[in-house]
Structures are given as C-alpha cells and as structure tokens.
Amino acid sequence: MLEYVQGKGKKNFIVDSSGRKLEANAEIEAVDGPVFLTFGAGDKVDFFIPVTIKPRLGWYIFDTRKYKEGDEYKREVHLGNKVVEIITQ
C-alpha cells in the first residue's frame, strides 16, 4: 500500500461512505459512520480501506495535513499499521 500513498501520480483522499471528500480533522470527527482512505491515480479509485484518527480494531490509523506551498495546496498522508490490539490502562 505504501506505493499507493507515496507513488508519483498517486492520489489519496479521505472520504465518507457517500464519497464526499473530507479536508479537515473537524470534518472527519463530525462524520457519523465510517471513513475511508482511497487509493488511486487521477480520478480513478483502485481500492479503499477503512481508517480512523482514533484507534479501532481492524482499521488503519492515519494522519493527514493540508498545507500551502507557494500558490499550490498540498496534502501529506501517513498511513499507519492495522490496529490489532488496544490496551487501556
């Protein structure tokens, strides 16, 4: 999956279950339902996985940031490992 996140020409978006792009953590936290990270190139989605900003068994942790470089907006996405265990203290 790493080549889909970091590969040249690849596009990744965070979307809700209806495919609406989510741009900020506040939008993600307001979603009442699953959130997905899409993997693809151009306007084509090859596949998607459920992701979360809070640990959830079986899902992948991610963080993202949107920033401006010159006149262009850019986005960084870091995909973590699949959550297999949650330990609380």
Summary of the structure (lengths in Angstrom):
residues: 89
radius of gyration: 13.5
end to end distance: 31.9
largest distance: 45.8
contacts: 200
relative contact order: 0.19
helix: 12%
strand: 51%
